[in-house]
Amino acid sequence: MNLEDIRRHLLTIDYRLIKLLDERMELLLKLSRLDADAAKQILPNGLQEARQYAQGLVEADFYRRLYKEILGESKKLLNRNLKLVAFQGEHGAYSEVAARVWDAALVPIPCTEFTEIFEEVEAGIFDYGIVPVENNTGGQVNQVNQLVLGTSLHVVGAVELHIHHCLLVPRGGDYRELHSVYSHTQALEQCRQFLARNRLQPIPYYDTAGAARMIAETTPPSSAAIASKLAAELYNLEIIKENIEDFPHNITRFLIFAREPLQERGTKCSIVFSTEHKAGTLFRVLEVFARRGINLTRIESMPNLRGSFAFFLDFEGDQQDAPVKQALQEVQKLTTDFRMLGCYNEKRAE
């Protein structure tokens, strides 16, 4: 290794130390939700277990002092009564960006699968879960909407996020030597013209932010990632070019779920229902809203487990408004499996 290689490797280790410490704190918060006593017991026991891994390069007293500081911060963290929001993917994912837009005071914690979000919000491990439900270029997110059909959670908020992709590389690298770009298949497709113009080979990866993290930690030669601006900040990557998506109006809509419905008045409602398999039944439902001047903002359908179709309907207004209340009463008589998903407020952001 030459001087520059050693310098970069040291910076990478420092970065990993910080990320591992953040990950430890997140796991401690999850453990405290599962078993508060277990979370408290792991604090003093951790020091003795950590000592056995020391190689003797640094005095044992340093490890003791360092770990004592970590335990002190861990206790402070558990006493802050923080609210946790789950999202799918790695830190820096667009779902995390949307969560920060909705409420910057929440602690975003990553989950591997969408199912994990719904299950752990229902179990009380997380206060909220945020998931993408539709994109104006890619359509609805079928896996998420299928999970919505089976959950008892309530929608308590929504975010419309303009998705702006960035081309990211490790700091100090030579962008002129780039030939491979890693990202989620959807992000690669949304930047297809940019990649073709610059003769860059797209390589699918499981997650946009995961691709950014991989680039930061393994620094594969002549490679870059497509991810968010937040991912660049979190993984200390250099932004070669912003807004590389082919269509400037690339918008993803996210819903926030919780165990209890929103207690305050909202400006938008979401419902889901099925209808009898007869001609004109859906039209009669939509006509109910039209007669009362209620603006519909989303109509989606997908097969349900009973062999028929479930319809997702979003509309403006609050469920306590007289026209909305009357419309919902009438719609329930025309449909089957009717459920109010929630009444909430929606935010829009770049």
C-alpha positions in Angstrom: 0.0 0.0 0.0 1.3 3.5 -0.9 0.8 6.6 1.2 -2.5 7.6 -0.5 -3.9 4.0 -0.1 -3.1 4.0 3.6 -4.7 7.5 4.1 -7.9 6.4 2.3 -8.0 3.2 4.3 -7.7 5.1 7.6 -10.6 7.4 6.6 -12.7 4.4 5.6 -12.1 2.8 9.0 -13.0 6.0 10.8 -16.2 6.2 8.7 -17.0 2.5 9.6 -16.5 3.2 13.3 -19.0 6.0 13.3 -21.5 4.0 11.2 -21.2 0.9 13.5 -21.7 3.1 16.5 -24.9 4.5 15.0 -26.0 1.0 14.1 -25.4 -0.1 17.7 -27.5 2.7 19.0 -30.4 1.9 16.7 -30.3 -1.8 17.7 -30.3 -0.7 21.4 -33.5 1.4 20.7 -35.2 -1.6 19.1 -34.2 -3.8 22.0 -35.6 -1.4 24.5 -39.0 -1.6 22.7 -38.9 -5.4 22.8 -37.6 -5.7 26.4 -36.6 -2.6 28.4 -34.9 -4.6 31.1 -32.8 -6.5 28.6 -31.6 -3.1 27.1 -30.5 -1.9 30.5 -28.7 -5.1 31.3 -26.7 -5.1 28.1 -25.0 -1.8 29.1 -22.8 -2.9 32.0 -22.2 -6.4 30.6 -21.0 -5.1 27.3 -17.7 -3.7 28.7 -16.4 -7.1 29.9 -17.4 -8.8 26.6 -15.7 -6.1 24.6 -12.3 -6.3 26.4 -11.6 -9.8 25.1 -11.4 -8.5 21.5 -8.6 -6.1 22.3 -5.3 -6.9 20.6 -3.1 -5.1 23.0 -2.0 -2.3 20.6 -3.7 0.2 22.9 -3.8 0.2 26.7 -6.7 -1.6 28.2 -7.6 1.5 30.2 -8.3 3.3 26.9 -10.9 0.7 25.9 -12.5 1.0 29.4 -12.8 4.8 29.1 -14.0 4.6 25.5 -16.6 2.0 26.3 -17.7 3.9 29.4 -18.4 6.9 27.2 -20.4 4.8 24.8 -22.5 3.3 27.7 -23.1 6.8 29.0 -24.4 8.0 25.7 -26.5 4.8 25.4 -28.2 5.5 28.7 -29.0 9.1 27.7 -30.4 7.8 24.4 -32.8 5.4 26.2 -34.0 8.2 28.5 -34.9 10.6 25.7 -38.2 8.8 24.8 -37.5 9.1 21.1 -40.1 8.3 18.4 -39.0 5.7 15.9 -40.0 5.5 12.2 -39.2 2.4 10.1 -38.3 2.5 6.4 -37.2 0.0 3.9 -33.6 0.0 2.6 -30.3 1.5 3.8 -29.8 4.9 5.4 -30.0 7.5 2.6 -33.0 5.8 0.9 -35.6 8.1 -0.5 -38.0 6.7 2.1 -35.8 8.1 4.8 -35.7 11.5 2.9 -39.5 11.4 3.0 -39.6 10.5 6.7 -37.4 13.5 7.5 -39.7 15.7 5.4 -42.7 14.5 7.4 -41.2 14.9 10.8 -37.5 15.7 11.3 -37.7 14.9 15.0 -38.3 11.2 14.3 -35.4 8.6 14.4 -35.4 6.8 11.1 -34.4 3.1 11.4 -33.9 0.8 8.3 -35.7 -2.5 7.7 -34.8 -5.1 5.2 -38.3 -5.9 3.9 -41.6 -4.0 3.7 -43.3 -6.8 5.7 -40.9 -6.1 8.5 -42.2 -2.5 8.7 -45.8 -3.4 9.0 -45.2 -6.3 11.5 -43.0 -4.3 13.8 -45.2 -1.2 13.8 -48.1 -3.4 14.7 -45.9 -5.0 17.5 -45.0 -1.6 18.9 -41.3 -1.7 18.1 -41.7 1.3 15.9 -44.1 4.3 16.4 -44.5 4.8 12.6 -43.7 3.1 9.3 -43.2 4.9 6.0 -43.6 3.1 2.7 -43.9 4.2 -1.0 -47.2 3.4 -2.6 -47.0 4.9 -6.0 -44.7 6.7 -8.5 -46.0 8.9 -11.3 -43.7 7.1 -13.8 -43.5 3.6 -12.4 -47.1 3.2 -11.2 -48.2 1.7 -7.9 -45.9 -0.3 -5.6 -47.8 -3.6 -5.7 -46.0 -5.3 -2.8 -46.8 -2.5 -0.5 -50.4 -2.1 -1.5 -50.9 -5.9 -1.0 -49.6 -5.5 2.6 -51.9 -2.5 3.1 -54.9 -4.8 2.4 -54.0 -7.1 5.3 -52.9 -4.5 7.9 -54.9 -3.0 10.8 -52.6 0.0 10.9 -53.9 3.5 10.1 -52.6 6.1 7.7 -51.6 9.2 9.7 -49.6 11.2 7.1 -48.4 11.3 3.5 -45.5 12.8 1.6 -45.2 13.6 -2.1 -41.4 13.7 -2.8 -39.8 14.8 -6.1 -37.1 12.2 -6.7 -33.8 13.7 -7.9 -31.1 11.2 -8.6 -27.4 11.9 -8.2 -24.3 10.3 -9.6 -22.0 9.5 -6.7 -18.3 8.4 -6.5 -15.8 8.1 -3.6 -14.0 11.3 -2.8 -10.7 11.8 -4.6 -11.6 9.3 -7.4 -11.2 10.1 -11.1 -14.7 10.4 -12.6 -13.3 10.3 -16.1 -12.5 6.6 -15.7 -16.1 5.7 -14.8 -17.7 2.8 -16.7 -20.1 1.1 -14.3 -23.0 2.5 -12.2 -24.7 0.6 -9.4 -28.3 1.3 -8.3 -31.8 -0.1 -7.9 -33.3 -1.2 -11.2 -36.0 1.5 -11.0 -33.4 4.2 -10.5 -31.3 2.9 -13.4 -34.4 2.9 -15.6 -35.3 6.4 -14.6 -31.7 7.5 -15.6 -31.5 5.4 -18.8 -30.9 8.2 -21.2 -28.2 9.8 -19.0 -26.4 6.5 -18.7 -26.6 5.9 -22.5 -25.3 9.4 -23.3 -22.3 8.9 -21.1 -21.7 5.3 -22.1 -22.0 4.0 -18.5 -22.9 0.4 -17.9 -25.9 0.0 -15.5 -25.5 -2.7 -12.8 -28.6 -3.5 -10.8 -28.3 -3.4 -7.0 -30.9 -4.2 -4.3 -31.2 -0.6 -3.1 -30.1 2.9 -4.2 -28.7 3.8 -0.8 -27.3 0.3 -0.5 -25.4 1.0 -3.7 -24.0 4.2 -2.3 -22.9 2.5 0.9 -21.2 -0.3 -1.1 -19.3 2.2 -3.2 -18.2 4.0 -0.1 -17.1 0.9 1.8 -15.5 -1.2 -1.0 -14.6 1.5 -3.6 -14.8 -0.8 -6.6 -12.6 0.6 -9.4 -14.2 2.8 -12.1 -17.6 2.6 -10.5 -20.3 5.0 -9.2 -23.7 4.8 -7.6 -27.0 6.5 -8.4 -28.7 7.5 -5.1 -30.0 10.5 -3.2 -28.2 13.6 -2.0 -28.7 12.4 1.5 -26.9 9.2 0.7 -23.9 11.3 -0.5 -23.8 13.2 2.8 -24.2 10.0 4.9 -21.5 8.0 3.1 -19.1 10.9 2.4 -19.4 10.5 -1.4 -18.8 13.1 -4.0 -21.7 14.2 -6.2 -20.5 14.3 -9.8 -23.8 15.4 -11.2 -27.3 16.1 -9.7 -30.8 15.6 -11.3 -29.7 13.0 -13.8 -33.2 11.5 -14.0 -34.6 11.5 -17.6 -38.0 13.0 -16.6 -37.8 16.1 -14.2 -41.3 15.5 -12.7 -40.5 12.2 -11.1 -42.6 12.0 -8.0 -43.1 9.2 -5.4 -45.9 9.2 -2.9 -45.3 7.8 0.6 -47.8 6.9 3.3 -47.0 6.9 7.0 -48.7 4.2 9.1 -49.3 4.0 12.9 -51.3 1.8 15.3 -53.7 4.6 16.2 -55.5 7.0 13.8 -54.6 10.7 13.6 -56.4 12.6 16.4 -56.5 16.0 14.6 -58.4 17.0 11.5 -56.9 16.2 8.2 -57.1 17.4 4.6 -57.1 14.1 2.8 -58.7 10.6 3.3 -57.8 7.2 2.1 -60.3 4.2 1.9 -60.1 0.7 0.4 -63.1 -1.4 -0.6 -64.4 -4.1 -3.0 -67.6 -4.2 -5.0 -69.9 -6.8 -6.4 -68.9 -8.2 -9.7 -71.6 -6.3 -11.6 -71.5 -3.7 -14.4 -71.7 -0.1 -13.1 -71.0 -0.8 -9.4 -67.7 1.2 -9.3 -69.3 4.0 -11.3 -72.0 4.3 -8.7 -69.4 4.6 -6.0 -67.5 7.3 -7.8 -70.7 9.1 -8.6 -71.4 9.5 -4.8 -68.3 11.7 -4.5 -69.0 13.6 -7.7 -72.5 14.6 -6.5 -71.0 16.1 -3.4 -68.2 17.9 -5.1 -65.5 15.9 -3.4 -62.2 15.8 -5.4 -60.7 12.3 -5.9 -56.9 12.3 -6.0 -56.1 8.6 -6.5 -57.9 5.6 -7.9 -56.0 2.3 -8.0 -57.1 -1.3 -8.2 -55.4 -4.7 -7.5 -56.5 -8.3 -7.1 -57.2 -9.3 -3.5 -57.1 -12.7 -1.8 -60.8 -13.4 -2.5 -60.4 -13.5 -6.3 -62.0 -10.1 -6.8 -60.5 -6.6 -6.9 -59.7 -4.1 -4.1 -60.0 -0.4 -4.9 -57.8 2.3 -3.3 -59.4 5.7 -3.2 -58.0 9.0 -1.9 -59.9 12.2 -1.8 -59.7 15.7 -0.4 -61.4 16.6 2.9 -61.8 15.5 6.4 -64.0 12.6 7.6 -65.8 15.0 9.9 -66.9 17.3 7.0 -70.6 16.9 6.4 -70.3 16.1 2.6 -67.5 13.5 3.3 -69.4 11.9 6.2 -72.5 11.6 4.0 -70.5 10.2 1.1 -68.8 7.6 3.3 -72.1 6.4 4.7 -73.5 5.9 1.2 -70.4 4.3 -0.1 -70.4 1.7 2.7 -73.8 0.5 1.5 -72.6 0.1 -2.1 -69.4 -1.8 -1.3 -68.0 -4.8 0.5 -64.9 -5.0 2.7 -65.0 -1.3 3.2 -62.3 0.2 5.4 -61.2 3.7 6.3 -57.4 3.7 6.1 -57.1 7.1 7.6 -57.6 10.9 7.5 -54.4 12.8 7.5 -52.3 15.8 6.1 -50.0 15.5 3.2 -46.7 17.3 2.6 -45.0 18.0 -0.7 -41.3 18.5 -1.0 -38.3 18.5 -3.3 
